[in-house]
Amino acid sequence: MTEQFDPDNPLPYGGITDIHGNIVKAFTKEEEDAALAKVRKAFGKKK
């Protein structure tokens, strides 16, 4: 599934840029979901 590039929102799921604003790595939806799952597991509600 390839998404089209949107110049108004070039990194919809986050990514890495250099100091000049050039995109080095753009995260996919799956990569973002995996990262959020790790954060939620680490900082989830304590019972």
C-alpha positions, 0 to 999 in steps of 0.5 A: 500500500503506497500512499501519495506524498502530500506536500502540506503534511510530508510526515503524517506519521512522524519521521526524521529530518536533518538540520536543513529540514530534508527528510531522512526517514519517514515512518509508515503507519505500521511503524507508528502503531508499533512505537505507540504500542511500546510506549503504551505498554511501558507507561500504561495505567497502573492497577 
